[in-house]
Amino acid sequence: MRPFFGSGIFVACIFAVFIFAGCATPIAEAVGASYDLRYTATLLPAEGKALVSIEVRQNESVLHSADFAVDAERVEFVEADGPTDLANGRLQWRPPAGGGALTLKIEIDHRRNDKAYDARMTETWAVFRADDLFPPARTVTAPGAESRAWLRIDAPADWSVVTAYGRGSGEWLAVNNPLRRFDRPTGWIAAGHLGVRVDHIADTEVIVAAPRGEQMRRNDILALLRWTLPEITQVFGSIPAPLTIVGAGDPMWRGGLSAATSLYIHSSRPLISENGTSTLLHEVLHIAIGRRGDDWLVEGLAEYYALEALVRSGSISQERYQAAHRQLQNWAREAGKLPLENSSGAQTALAVTLLAELNARVQRGTGEQRSLDDVIKQLNGPELNLTELMRAARRVTDEPLGDLERRMHSLVG
């Protein structure tokens, strides 16, 4: 990474003023303890990079400083209005009291392992996360200050753009995370010569996008979600729209990865695997659950309810559903302890078997009137963990759960 000074700052200022003046939707001036954030990424496929601008507009010094986590190997340069300090993977920026812009140039390609990418740009398409371009930040602001944020992806003239916030190259898209004061774009983005399918399912706009020729089964995905998404929302409530699903083939990673309201899935992944499970629905469940916590429990709930959605919707038979649970029980013998982080396949399988047992105990204790669904609806803590789960279960059933709870606690660690 190398900083640019002198005339480069002038260019960055002109660039920032130009994009603000060209906004398709007027944005109110910052008033009091609030400020506007304008995130822009200009995709440069010939370079495999994006020119990224983070612009702050404020009438007074509301945002005092932002301390970004940056990957020095992917960032080519930094230009800024106001002082910056780069050290040890952190970039601290102090924007002027009247606002200003920070500009980065970032490489898109990122290898998940030696053979595959989890972010990729070619001459005709790109699939990546907004998180890759707009890093998380620790901020210092005026007391109680909150941001208002928008995102714009500028792509070549013949490219389409799909994000977790909507569609459109050159369009300003509102970014709002009610849990954060400093809003920033996250989630999956697909851009390029795309095939896109859109449907409305269970009161949610669903967008499926992938580069043309990548063998993404867009209509099949929509069909499976038309059967299963209503079952998922019955338990977890509505999913914030749009639900954006992007994908591509090799050399992208052959799996699935979810974000807040979007997910990536490799185009070769079967919608329902031979063992009766579904990578697609597993990632959709992560979005529906919408909470972090102990990884074995989060992963276990996603896998458990992916199977439930399949059988309840009639997508698989009871026989196949039971066979899938038997296979998970066999796999669970390899699990050992249940981890708070980075649950393996065997550990997730063990989590599913424990959740199935908890479901059976709740059903027995309520005369089949209630189930794990009702336990899930009782969860209200900031993070998922075993203590919260069992507390919710005790509110739902009179069935003694002490022995099961002790066994589960003995397995966690």
C-alpha positions in Angstrom: 0.0 0.0 0.0 1.3 3.5 -0.8 -0.2 6.8 0.0 -0.7 9.5 -2.6 -0.4 13.2 -1.8 -0.3 16.6 -3.6 -2.5 16.7 -6.7 -4.0 13.3 -5.8 -6.0 14.9 -3.0 -7.3 17.5 -5.4 -8.5 14.7 -7.7 -10.1 12.8 -4.8 -12.0 16.0 -3.8 -13.2 16.7 -7.4 -14.2 13.0 -7.7 -16.2 13.2 -4.4 -17.9 16.4 -5.3 -18.8 15.0 -8.8 -20.6 11.9 -7.4 -22.5 14.0 -4.8 -23.7 16.4 -7.5 -24.7 13.5 -9.7 -27.0 11.8 -7.1 -30.2 10.6 -8.7 -32.1 11.1 -5.4 -31.5 14.3 -3.4 -30.1 13.6 0.1 -30.9 15.9 3.0 -28.1 18.0 4.6 -26.8 16.5 7.8 -28.6 18.2 10.7 -27.5 18.0 14.4 -26.0 14.7 15.5 -26.3 13.0 12.1 -24.2 12.7 9.0 -24.4 11.2 5.5 -22.2 8.4 4.2 -21.9 7.9 0.4 -20.2 4.6 -0.6 -19.2 4.4 -4.2 -17.3 1.5 -6.0 -16.3 1.9 -9.6 -15.5 -1.6 -11.0 -12.4 -1.7 -13.2 -12.5 -5.2 -14.9 -9.4 -4.6 -17.0 -7.4 -4.2 -13.7 -9.4 -6.6 -11.6 -9.9 -3.8 -9.1 -12.4 -1.3 -7.8 -12.0 2.4 -7.1 -13.8 2.9 -3.8 -14.8 6.2 -2.3 -16.2 6.6 1.2 -17.6 10.2 1.4 -18.8 11.9 4.6 -21.1 14.9 4.4 -21.7 16.8 7.6 -22.4 20.4 8.6 -20.1 20.2 11.6 -17.7 17.7 13.1 -20.2 14.9 13.9 -17.9 12.0 12.7 -14.6 12.8 14.3 -12.7 9.8 13.1 -13.0 6.3 11.6 -10.5 3.5 12.2 -10.8 0.9 9.4 -9.5 -2.6 9.3 -7.7 -3.0 6.0 -6.0 -5.8 4.1 -2.7 -4.2 3.0 -2.1 -6.9 0.4 -5.3 -5.9 -1.5 -5.3 -2.1 -1.1 -3.2 -0.3 -3.7 -3.4 3.3 -2.6 -5.1 5.7 -0.2 -6.2 9.3 -0.8 -8.1 11.4 1.7 -9.4 14.8 2.7 -8.1 15.2 6.2 -5.2 13.3 7.9 -4.8 9.5 7.7 -2.6 7.1 9.6 -1.9 3.6 8.3 -0.2 1.1 10.6 -0.6 -2.6 11.6 -3.6 -3.3 9.3 -5.5 -0.3 10.6 -6.3 2.9 8.6 -7.4 5.8 10.8 -9.1 8.7 9.0 -10.1 12.1 10.5 -12.5 13.7 8.0 -12.7 17.5 7.9 -15.4 19.1 10.0 -17.3 19.9 6.8 -17.0 16.5 5.4 -14.7 14.9 2.8 -13.8 11.7 1.0 -11.5 8.7 1.5 -10.6 6.8 -1.7 -9.1 3.3 -1.9 -8.2 1.1 -4.8 -8.9 -2.5 -3.9 -8.2 -5.8 -5.6 -11.3 -7.9 -6.0 -9.9 -11.4 -6.4 -9.5 -13.3 -3.1 -8.6 -17.0 -2.7 -10.5 -19.0 -0.1 -7.9 -21.7 -0.6 -5.2 -22.8 -3.1 -7.8 -23.9 -5.6 -10.8 -21.6 -5.3 -11.9 -18.0 -4.9 -14.6 -16.4 -2.6 -14.3 -13.1 -4.6 -13.5 -12.9 -8.3 -13.6 -10.5 -11.2 -13.1 -11.3 -14.8 -13.4 -9.2 -18.0 -17.2 -10.0 -18.1 -18.3 -10.5 -14.5 -17.6 -10.1 -10.8 -18.9 -11.8 -7.7 -17.8 -10.5 -4.3 -19.0 -9.1 -0.9 -19.5 -5.4 -0.2 -17.5 -6.2 3.0 -14.4 -6.7 0.8 -14.6 -3.1 -0.5 -16.0 -1.2 2.5 -14.1 -2.4 5.6 -15.5 -2.4 9.2 -14.6 0.6 11.3 -14.4 1.8 14.8 -15.7 5.4 14.9 -15.6 8.4 17.2 -18.6 10.7 16.8 -20.5 13.3 18.6 -22.7 11.8 21.4 -25.7 9.9 20.0 -24.7 10.6 16.4 -26.2 8.3 13.7 -25.4 7.9 10.0 -27.5 7.8 6.9 -25.9 5.8 4.2 -26.2 5.0 0.5 -24.4 2.7 -1.9 -23.6 3.1 -5.6 -21.8 0.5 -7.8 -20.6 2.0 -11.1 -19.9 -0.7 -13.7 -19.1 -0.8 -17.4 -22.0 0.3 -19.6 -23.1 -3.2 -20.6 -23.0 -4.7 -17.1 -25.8 -5.3 -14.7 -25.5 -5.0 -10.9 -27.3 -6.9 -8.2 -26.7 -6.2 -4.5 -28.2 -7.0 -1.1 -29.9 -3.6 -1.3 -31.4 -3.8 -4.8 -30.4 -3.7 -8.4 -28.9 -1.2 -10.8 -25.5 0.0 -12.0 -25.1 3.7 -11.1 -28.2 3.7 -8.8 -28.1 5.0 -5.3 -29.4 2.3 -2.9 -30.2 3.0 0.7 -28.1 1.1 3.3 -29.6 0.8 6.8 -28.6 -1.4 9.7 -30.7 -0.5 12.7 -28.2 -2.3 15.0 -25.4 0.0 14.0 -24.8 3.8 14.2 -22.2 3.6 11.5 -23.9 2.1 8.5 -21.8 0.4 5.9 -22.6 -1.9 2.9 -22.3 -5.6 3.5 -23.5 -8.7 1.7 -23.1 -10.3 -1.8 -22.8 -8.4 -5.1 -22.9 -9.8 -8.6 -22.1 -7.6 -11.6 -21.4 -8.1 -15.3 -23.2 -10.0 -18.1 -25.8 -11.5 -15.7 -28.8 -13.7 -16.0 -31.3 -12.5 -13.3 -34.6 -13.9 -12.1 -36.9 -12.2 -9.7 -39.9 -13.5 -7.8 -42.0 -12.6 -4.7 -42.2 -15.5 -2.2 -43.6 -15.4 1.3 -43.8 -11.5 1.2 -40.2 -11.3 0.2 -38.6 -10.2 -3.1 -36.2 -12.9 -4.1 -33.4 -12.1 -6.6 -31.3 -14.9 -8.2 -28.3 -13.7 -10.3 -25.2 -15.3 -11.8 -23.0 -14.6 -14.8 -24.4 -16.0 -18.0 -23.0 -19.3 -19.0 -22.2 -20.4 -15.4 -25.0 -23.0 -15.3 -26.8 -21.4 -12.4 -30.3 -23.0 -12.0 -32.1 -19.8 -11.3 -35.7 -21.0 -11.9 -35.0 -24.2 -10.0 -33.8 -22.1 -7.0 -37.0 -20.0 -7.1 -39.1 -23.1 -7.3 -37.5 -24.7 -4.3 -37.9 -21.5 -2.3 -41.5 -21.2 -3.4 -42.1 -24.5 -1.6 -39.9 -24.0 1.4 -39.6 -20.3 2.2 -43.1 -20.1 3.6 -42.3 -22.9 6.0 -39.1 -21.1 7.1 -40.9 -17.8 7.7 -43.6 -19.6 9.8 -40.9 -20.3 12.4 -38.5 -17.3 12.0 -40.7 -14.6 10.7 -40.4 -12.6 7.5 -37.0 -12.2 5.8 -36.0 -8.6 5.0 -36.3 -7.9 1.3 -34.6 -8.4 -1.0 -33.3 -11.9 -0.5 -30.4 -11.8 -2.9 -28.8 -15.1 -4.1 -25.7 -14.9 -6.3 -23.6 -17.7 -7.8 -20.9 -18.7 -10.3 -19.0 -21.8 -11.3 -15.3 -22.7 -11.1 -12.9 -21.4 -10.0 -15.3 -20.0 -7.3 -15.5 -21.9 -4.1 -17.7 -25.0 -4.3 -19.9 -24.2 -1.3 -22.3 -21.7 0.1 -21.8 -18.5 2.1 -24.4 -16.3 3.7 -24.5 -12.7 4.8 -27.3 -10.6 6.4 -29.8 -10.7 3.5 -27.9 -12.3 0.8 -26.0 -15.5 0.0 -23.5 -17.0 -2.5 -23.8 -20.6 -3.8 -21.6 -22.4 -6.3 -23.6 -23.1 -9.4 -22.7 -26.8 -9.3 -24.2 -27.4 -5.8 -27.3 -29.6 -6.0 -30.4 -28.0 -4.5 -31.0 -31.2 -2.5 -28.0 -33.4 -2.0 -28.0 -37.2 -2.1 -28.2 -37.4 1.7 -31.4 -35.2 1.7 -29.8 -32.0 2.9 -29.6 -28.7 1.1 -26.7 -26.2 1.1 -29.0 -23.5 -0.4 -31.6 -23.8 2.4 -28.9 -24.1 5.0 -27.6 -20.6 4.0 -31.2 -19.2 3.7 -31.7 -20.4 7.3 -28.7 -18.5 8.4 -30.3 -15.3 7.0 -33.7 -16.2 8.6 -32.1 -16.9 12.0 -30.3 -13.5 11.7 -28.3 -13.9 14.9 -24.8 -14.9 15.9 -23.8 -17.0 18.8 -22.2 -20.3 19.6 -21.3 -21.8 16.2 -22.4 -25.3 16.9 -25.9 -24.1 17.8 -26.2 -21.6 14.9 -25.0 -24.2 12.4 -27.1 -26.9 14.0 -30.3 -24.8 13.8 -29.6 -24.0 10.2 -29.2 -27.6 9.2 -32.1 -28.9 11.4 -34.6 -26.4 9.9 -33.3 -26.9 6.4 -34.4 -30.5 6.7 -37.7 -29.4 8.4 -38.5 -27.0 5.5 -37.9 -29.8 3.0 -40.1 -32.3 4.7 -42.9 -29.9 5.8 -43.2 -28.6 2.2 -43.3 -32.1 0.8 -40.1 -31.5 -1.1 -38.8 -34.8 0.4 -40.6 -37.7 1.8 -40.8 -38.7 5.5 -38.7 -41.7 4.6 -35.9 -39.6 3.1 -36.2 -37.2 6.0 -35.7 -40.0 8.5 -32.8 -41.4 6.5 -31.1 -38.0 6.5 -31.4 -37.9 10.3 -29.9 -41.4 10.6 -27.0 -40.3 8.4 -26.4 -37.3 10.6 -26.6 -39.5 13.8 -23.9 -41.7 12.3 -21.7 -38.7 11.4 -22.2 -37.2 14.8 -20.2 -40.0 16.4 -17.0 -38.3 15.0 -17.9 -35.0 16.6 -16.2 -34.9 20.0 -16.9 -31.6 21.7 -19.3 -28.9 20.4 -17.2 -25.8 19.6 -18.2 -22.2 20.2 -16.4 -21.3 16.9 -15.9 -23.1 13.6 -18.2 -26.0 13.9 -17.2 -29.0 11.7 -19.6 -31.1 9.7 -19.6 -33.8 12.3 -20.1 -31.3 15.1 -23.0 -29.7 13.2 -24.5 -33.2 12.8 -24.3 -33.8 16.5 -26.0 -30.4 17.1 -28.9 -31.5 14.8 -29.3 -34.8 16.7 -29.5 -32.9 20.1 -32.0 -30.4 18.7 -34.1 -33.3 17.4 -34.0 -34.8 20.9 -35.0 -31.5 22.4 -37.9 -31.3 20.0 -39.1 -34.8 20.9 -38.9 -33.9 24.6 -40.9 -30.7 24.1 -43.5 -32.5 22.1 -43.9 -35.3 24.7 -44.2 -32.8 27.5 -46.9 -30.8 25.8 -49.0 -33.7 24.4 -47.7 -32.9 20.9 -49.1 -29.4 21.1 -45.8 -27.6 21.0 -42.4 -28.2 19.5 -38.9 -26.8 19.0 -40.6 -24.1 16.8 -42.2 -22.7 19.9 -38.8 -22.7 21.7 -37.3 -20.8 18.8 -40.0 -18.1 19.0 -39.1 -17.6 22.7 -35.5 -16.8 22.0 -34.8 -13.1 22.6 -31.2 -12.7 23.7 -28.6 -10.9 21.6 -26.7 -14.1 20.9 -27.6 -17.8 20.6 -26.2 -20.0 23.3 -27.2 -23.2 25.1 -28.2 -21.4 28.3 -30.7 -19.2 26.4 -32.0 -22.2 24.4 -32.7 -24.3 27.5 -34.3 -21.3 29.3 -36.7 -20.9 26.4 -37.4 -24.6 26.3 -38.3 -24.6 30.0 -40.8 -21.8 29.3 -42.5 -23.9 26.7 -42.8 -27.4 28.3 -43.2 -29.0 31.8 -41.1 -32.0 30.6 -38.0 -32.4 32.8 -35.0 -31.3 30.7 -32.2 -31.4 33.4 -30.6 -34.6 32.2 -30.5 -33.4 28.5 -29.3 -30.0 29.5 -26.5 -31.4 31.6 -25.5 -33.7 28.7 -25.4 -30.8 26.3 -23.4 -28.7 28.6 -20.9 -31.5 29.0 -20.4 -31.6 25.2 -19.9 -27.9 24.8 -16.3 -26.6 25.0 
